[in-house]
Amino acid sequence: MDLFTTDDTFGVDWNGGQKAGGGSLELRFWGTRGSIATPGPSTNRYGGNTSCVEVVTRAGQRFIFDCGTGARLLGLHLMAHAPKPITATVLFSHTHWDHIQGFPFFVPLFVPGNSFTVCGPQGAKRSLSKVLSGQMEFTYFPVELSQLGASITYRDMLEVAQDIDGVTVSAQLLNHPATALGYRIEADGASLAYLCDHEPYWESLWYSGAEPGKMESILHAGDRRHAAFMHGADVVIHDAQYTPEEYPAKRNWGHSTYAYVVGIAAAANVKHLFLTHHDPSHDDDFLDHIESKAREIAASLGSSMEISCAREGFHSVVEGDLGIVRTDEANTKPVCVSDANESLRILIVDDDEDLRVFAREVLVRAGHKVLEASNAVEGLELIGKNPPDLLMLDLNMPDIDGFEFLRRLRADEEGQLIPVIVLTAQNQEESVRVSFELGATDFLAKPFTPPQLDARVRSCFAHSAYPGVNRGT
């Protein structure tokens, strides 16, 4: 059976629920653009509204991923066609403006009797309600958040599978300068993942000489974990804002290339991939080209995965014929990410004083306590006296280098559990491979930006509950 069916009836009776013969999950794109809305004749086919995706289960539970400007159209549609009162769960990936700017224009929020659960990643600098109310202050908007008529409940999301109205909703941190979550929902034997915004953990996806398109060929542990989260999904909706040619100038901005997304989705055995968060400079013809190139890459990897650039207004039914494909046990254990945003004791071991000063300023500004060591001997002594919550380690040091430091650290029972971010100017694949084999949790090449370092600290600390995954075993 085809994974998708599309017709004018959409398989739904908006006056009462699912029609006979309908599918397991209904999907509709209301906004597919990234960064800023780009309406106009050159974006008519793929759409100009920013991110907003609607998913409805067979039982009628409605999930809304992000509320960019596309949320306005969704709200008008629901007011005209959906059963009343309107209830839904809103899952914000993060609170960058292009993902929340449609929230004040979502008409069902103004109607008493409607009910919404609004979720976002725990650990952002301000609470979700404060962020949303901030854009609705009288300076910017005529109606305050507190004046909305609908009942709104706010919920922090963690890296853990949760039951929301009988639907399994899992979340996982994305590699983005702001705290951001990807989501995976599983219901009625179908699975769908929404991963926006996310950047590759490493510039090369594959080990040299390894067969591309295989999970075991993925070089960086962060990218392997990202692939595991989407493994076997019927549908993956993934940020693919840049071309490979554009990416070097946009590095550390928190977005992917279509080539990376196709490669990692192919390795994860995804059935249908939607590329989304289209760059404002990419018109319809350009997106046609991206779609064609993405399909060529998939074919070269031997993948039968269907690939589409997400189009505003596209509506389909996801048939979960193959059932839910779960990831391995190591990737489904709950993780509390809130601690990553509390004050951590972080030890920096690096002989470069300028690097230590830079990193210390970034980390102290984020609220962490920072210890420093200029060489491996000092670092090991500090760890022996009082192990830190997180270690940042240089590879090129005199006498004892970072590789030997990792060997000694992981040989000690207490040192086995300390997350380690390797900071180095060595960006060769061999350094990455050896670092993970010796027990590194993450690998970050110098130079790096403050948001990039902050994001990696959050991610590394949260991921430390997965030592076998993060250490390349």
N, C-alpha and C positions, 0 to 999 in steps of 0.2 A: 504494500500500500504506500502511496506517496506520503512523504512526511508532511506536506502542506496541501491544503485545499483552499482555494479562494473563489468566492463567488459573491454576487450582489447581496445575498441574504446574510452573509457572514456566519451562518449556522446558529444565530442567536435570535430568540424571541425577546426583544427588549421590554416587552410588557410582562414577562413572566419567567424568563430563564432560558435554559438550553433547549433547542429544538431536537427532535428525534434525529439521530444520525450525526449529531454534532461531535466535535473532537474533544480531546482532553484539556488542552489549554488554548485559549484564544489570545492572539497577539496582534497589537496594532501600534504603529509608529505615529506619534503626533508631533515629534520634533527630532531631527536627526543632525542638526548643525552644531558645531562646537564654537566656543569663544564668544561669538556675537551673532545675533540673528541677521540673516542676509536675504531679505525678500527681494524679488525682482524677476525679470524675464529670464535671466540666466540660471536661476535656481528653481524653476517651476517643477521640474520632474522629480528631483530629489528633496526639494523643500528647503525653506529658509529659516524655519523655527528651530530654536535650541532644544536641547535634549528633553524628551518626554516619551515614555513607553508605557503602554497599558497591557496588562495580562489579566485574563479572567479565567477562573477554574470552572470545571463542569458544574460545581455546586453554586457558582455565582460569586465566589470571593474575588474581589477586585484588588489588584496590586498596581501601583503607579510608580515607575522608576523615574526619579527626578522630575522636577517641575520647572523646566525651561519655558520659553515663550509658547511652546506647543501645548502647555497645560491650559491655556485659555481656550483653545479649540476643543480640547477634551472636555472641559467643564461645560461648554455650551452644548456639546453633543449629549452629555449625561443628563443635563437638565431637560432636554427635549425627548430623550428616548429611554433612559434607564429607569428601572423600578424605583419607586420612592418609599421610604427615605433612602438617600444615597449613602452607602458606607464604603469605605476603601482604606487600604493600608498604603501609605506613601513611603517609599524607600529611597531616601536621598543617598547618593553615593558620597557626596561631600557638599560643602556650602559655597563653592565658588559661584560667582554671580550667574553665569550662564546656566547653572543647574537649579537655581532657586528663583530666578527673576519672574517666572510666570505664576508663582504661588499667590501673590496678591490679586491676580486676575482670574483665579480659578473660582468661578461663580458659585459652585456648590458650597464653598466655605461660608458664604454669606447667609445661607438658608438654615433657620432653626429646624431641628429634627434630624439633619444630616450628621453623620458621625465619621470621624477620621482618626486613625492612628498614624502619627507622623514619626518616622524612624530615621535616625542618622547615626554615624559612627561615634561611639563614645571616645572621649579623649581629645576632642577639638578644644581650642583655646576658650571658647564660650559655649554655653549650652545652645542646643538647637533652637529652642524657643526665643532666646535672646538674639540669635543671628537673624531669624526670620522676622522678629519684631523690629530689628534694626533697619531693615530696608523698608519698613512700613511706618517709620517715624514721620511726623507731620512735615518735616523738612523735605521728605522724598515722596510721600504718599498721603492722600487725604483721609484714609481709614487706618486706624491702628489695629494691630493683631488682636487686642483684647475686645475689640468691637465686633468681631466676626460672630455670626449667629450659630454656626455649627459647633458641635462638641468636638474638641480636639484634644487628643491624648498624645503626649510626647514620650518616646521610648528610645533609650540608648541601645545601640546594637553592638554586640561583641563578636569576636571570632569564634562562634559556636553555633551549632544548629539549634534553631528555636521552632516551636510550634506556634504558628499564627493562624488562628481560625481553622485549624485542622490541616494546614499546609506547612510542610517542612521548609523553613527558610534558613539557609546557611550564609555566613558572611566571612569574607577574608580581606585582610588589608591589601591595598594596591600600592604600587610604587609611584607615589605622587607627592609633590611638595606639600600639599595639605593632607591632613588625615582623611583618607578615602577608603571606602569599602566596595568590594564587588559582592554581588548577591547571586545565590543559586536557589531557585524554588523547585520543589518536587511535589507533584500532585497528580493523582489519577494516572499514574504510570508514565508521566512525561516529566522531563527536566529542562529547565531553561536557566542560563546564566547571563547576567548583565554585568559587564566589566568595563567601567568607564569612570574615571580616566586612569590610565596605566602606562608606564614607561618600561622598556626592557631593563632588566637588572644589569645586563652586560652587552657590550657592542656586538659580540659574536654569539649567536644562539647555539651553535653546534661545536662540539669538539672537532679539532682538525683530524681528518681521516675517518671520522665516524660517519655512519649513514644518516643523512638528514631525514627529518620526519619521524624519528623514533624518540620515545621518552628517554631512553638510556643515552641518547646522543646529545642531550641538552647539557650545556657546559655549566651554567651557574645554578646553584641550588635554589635561588629565588625564582628563577624562570621555571625550574622543574616543579616547584610547589604551585606556581601559578597554573601550569599545565594540569597538574593533578586535580586542582579545584574544578576545572571545567571538563575533566575526563568523562567521555562517553555521553556528554549532554546532547539532547535532541537539538537544542538551539543555543548558540552563543552569540550574544550581541556585544561587540568589542570595539573599543576606541581604536581607530586607525587614521588619525588625523593627518599624518605626514607620509610623503613618499620617502624612499631611502635616500634620495638626493637632497631632500629638504631637511632631513633629520639632524645632520651635523650642526647646522646653525640653530637648531631648536633643542639641543641636548639639555637635559635637566629641567625641561618645562613640563614634564609629566605626561607625555603622550607617545603613542606607538606608531610605527610604520605598518603599512598593509603587509609588507613582506614578513615582518616579525610575527604579526597576528596569524597569517596563514600558516606559517611554519609551526608555531606552537599549537594551534588548533588542530592541525593535521596530526601532530604527535599525540594529541589528546583524544584522537578518534571522535572528534565532534562531527555531528551529522549535517548540520546546516549552520553556516557562519554568516552573520550580518556585520558588515563593516559600517561603523557609525562615527559620530562626532566629526563630521566632515569640516575641513578647514574652510574659513570664509572665502579664501581666494580660489577655491576649487569649484568651478561651475559645473553644470550638468554634463557637458561634453568631457570635461576632465575626469569626472567620476565614472563615466562610461569606460574611459581608458583604464582607470584604477581597477574597476571590476574585471575587465578583461585580463589585465596583468596578474591580478590575484588568482584568477582561475588557472592561468598558465603555471603559476608557481605550484598550486595544489596538484596539478597534473604531473609536474616534474617530480613531485614527492611521492607519486603513486597513490594519492588520496582521492577517494570518490566523494569527498565532502562537497556539498552544494555551497556556493558562495554568492552573496548578493551585497551590493551597497544598499544600506537601509534607505527606504524612500518614505517620505512623509505621506501618511494616508494608507500605506500598505497594511493589509489586514489578512490574517490567515488563521487556520486551525492547526495546531501541532498535534499530530497523532503519535502517541507514545506506544507504538506497537511492541517495541523491544523492551519495554519496562524501564525501570530506573537502574542506571549503571552507577554504582557507588565507587568512591575512591577507597584506597586502602585504609586500614585502621589508623595508621599514623597521621593521616591527613583529615581525620574526622574527630579527633579528640578536641574537646573544648579548650579554648585559650582565653584568659582574661587579658584584654589589651589595655585596660585602664591604667595598670601599674606603669606602663611605658610612658605615661604622661605625668606620673608623679616624680618626685625628686629621686634621681638615681645617683649612686656613687660610681663614677666613670673614671677609669684609669687610662691615661694616654701614655703609651710607651713609644717614644720617637726621639731620635737624636737631633732632629730639626727643630730648633727653638721657635722659629717663625711659625711653623706648622702647629706646634703646641699652643702658641699664643692665639692663633686664629681659631683652632678647634675649641679651646677653652672659652673664648668669648661667645662662640655660638652656643655651646652647651650650658654655660652659666646663664645666659639670657633665656634659655629654655627652662631654667629652674633646677638644673642638675648640680651636684657637687663634683668637682673635678680634681683628681690627683694626677701628678705628672712624674714620669721617670725618663731620664735622658738616655738610658741604656737598659739592656735586658736584665743585667744583674740587679739594678735598682728595682726594676719592675717586678721581678720574681720575689724579691724581699718584701715589697709592699703587699703583694698577693698573699704571701705566707703569713703576714701579720694580720691582715684583714681583707679577705677576698672582696673585690668590687662587684657591683651588679653587672657591669659591662666593661669590656676591655677593647681599647682601640690600639692596634699594633702595627708598627712599621716593619717592613721586611728588611730593608737595607740599613743595618746597624753594625757598628764595629764589634769585634770579638764574638759575640753571640748574635746571629741574625734572627729574623722573625720566624723562619722555619724551625730552627732549633728551639726557639722560645716556645712555639706551639707544641713541639714534641714533649718538652719538659712539663708544660702546663697540663696537657692531656694525660700525661703519665701519672699525675697526682689525682687522687680521688676527688678532692674539693675543686680542683681546677677543671674537671671534666664538664661541669655544668655552667661555667661562665661563658656567656655569649661573647664572641670575638669578631670584631670588624677589622679586617686587614686594610690598612691605609698605605698605599704605596704608589710610587711612580712607575713601578713595573706593571705594565698592562699586557704582558705576554700571556698567551694561553697556558703555558706551562706553569707560570706562577699561580694562576687561578686554580688550575687542577691540583697542584701540590698543596696549596693552602687549604682547599676543601678536604683533601685526603687526610691532612694532618689535624683537621678539626675546626677550621674557620667556619663561622656562621654566615659571614657576608664578606665581600671583597669590593672595595671602593677605590678607584684610581684617583690619584692626585692629578690636577687640581680639582676641587669640588666646591660647590656653592653652599652657603648656609642652609637654605631650604632642603637641599639634597642630603646634607649630613643629618639634619633634624629628622627627615623622613626615614633615613636608614636606621637611625637609633630606635625610633618607634617600631619599625618593622622587625629589626633584629631582636629586640627584647621580646616582642610578642611571639616570634617564631622560635624562641629558645626552648619551647616545650617540645620541639620536634628535632631532637639532636640527630637522629638517624637520617632525617631528610636533609637537614641543613648542612650536615658534614659530608655529604656526598656519598654516604654509604648505601 
